[in-house]
Amino acid sequence: MEGIEKDILSDGFNFKENDNVISVVGEGKPTITGVENFVIELSEMVGLEIGGFEYSKKGATEVSNVYIGRYQSSKDKPSRWNTDQKAYSTFDPKAAGVMPNEVSFHVDFHTHLSLFSDSDKLQPSGRTDGRGDIGYKRNQQIHGFKRFIILTRGYPPIDY
């Protein structure tokens, strides 16, 4: 991969086996767009969807951190996909080391691979049956996420 913004890749970061948090506040830190672009390219490189979210301290209006979920168990689905149940499991912020009462969640994102057809990569899954991306969104709204987006190569973030 080329053109990765400074401080996205740090010693000890292992995106395959570990969840990672990247700070996007302060001089010399990467931008949110830079992190999103990295996630898209990583997803394309490994051939799997990757998911995460953007958050800040409680009460702040600007995103300060980007959480990127590991892709180790991903099977063309975001890392939080439960492959046994074939449905999204509810994301547990505490399990990711994020205490819901201490943060404001802003954006929940996941990638769609560019090899998918336009109808699959540019729209959320579950439009007809309420499952997939649509079902996941419904379950995650209880955590206070304000925006849900799909990241895919060659397109701006797709709101759903």
N, C-alpha and C positions, 0 to 999 in steps of 0.2 A: 504494500500500500504506500502511496505517496501523498504528500500534502497534509499529513496529520498535524493538527495544531499542537503546540507545546503543552506539556503536562497532561495529555490524554493518556499516553503510555508512560507508566512509571514502573520502577522496579517493584516486583512483587505482584503486579497486576496479572491475573490469569483469568481471561474472560471465558475460557472453556469450563473451568471447574469452580470458579468463585464468582459471587456477585461483587460488583465494584461500584464505588461512588466517586464521582469526579466533581470537584469544586469548579464552579464557573464564575466566581466572584473574586475580584482583585486584579491587580496589575500582573500581566504575564500569564493569566489563566486563560484556558480555552473558552470560546464562545459556545452558547447553546447550539447554534447552527453547526459549529465545528464538531461538537460531540455527536449530534444527530447524523452528520455526514460520515463520521467514523463508524457509527453503528451500522449504517447502510452498507458501507464498504466491507466491514467485518462480516456482516450477514451474507453478502454476496460471495466473499472469499471462502467461507466455510459451507455455503449452500444451505443454511438453516435460518429460520426466522429468529429474531432476537427481540426481546421486550424490555421495558424499563419504565421509569417515570422521572419527572422533574419536580423538585420540591424546594421549600424554603423553611426557615424558622417560622413558627406560628406568628401570624399577624403581618409578616412581610409580604409585599406585593410582587417582588421580583424573585425569580428562580435563583437559588444559590447553589444547588447541587443536582447532579443527574445520576440516578441509580441505573445501572445496567445489569440485568439478570444474566446469570451464566447460561451457556447454551449446551452444556454437556449432555443432557438427556433430551434435548430438542430433536424432534423428528419432523422437520419442515413445519414446526409450530413454535410459538414463543416458549421460552424456558419455563414459564409458569403453566404450560399446557399439561394436563394430566392424561397421559397416553393410555392408561388403563380404562379410564372412564370416558374417553373421547369427548371430554368437555372441559372448559376452563375451570380450574379450581379458584376459589377466592384467594386473592393475594393477601398474605398476612404481613402487614408492615412490621410488627414486632419481630417476626422471624428474620426480617431483613435488617434488623438493628435500628429501625426507625420507629420511634414512639409516636403514635397518632396524635396524642394530646400535645406534642411538642412541635409539630410541623404542619405546614399547609401544603397539601398536594395540589399541583397545578396541572400537569399534563401526564397522561398515561400514553405510552407509545409502544408500537411494535412494528417490525418490518414485514414487508411482503417482497418476495424475491422477484427480480426483473424477468426471470424465465417464465413466470406465470402469465396467463392470458391477461389482456387488459381488464376484462370484467372481473378477474380474481385479484389482480394486484392493485387496482384502483378503487376497490370498494370493500367494505367490511363483509366478512362471512356471516352467515346467519340472517340475511335479509328476509328470507322466506320462512324460516322455521324458528327464528328467535334464539338460536344457539350460537356457537362460535363467537366471533367478535361482538356481536350484538348482545348475546347473553352475558358475556364477560363484562361488558360495559355496565349493564344493569346491575350486576353483582358488585362492581367496584365503586359505583356512585356513592355507596354508603360511606366510603372513606373520604369523600369530599373532593374527588377529582373534578376539575372544572372543564377539562378538555380531553378528548380522546383522538389520537391521530395515528395514521398509517404512514410509515416512512418507506419509500421505494425509490430506487435509483432513477434519476432523470425527471423527478416530479417534486413540486413543493409538498410539504406535509399535507396529508389529506384528512380533514376533519370528518368524524362520523358520530 
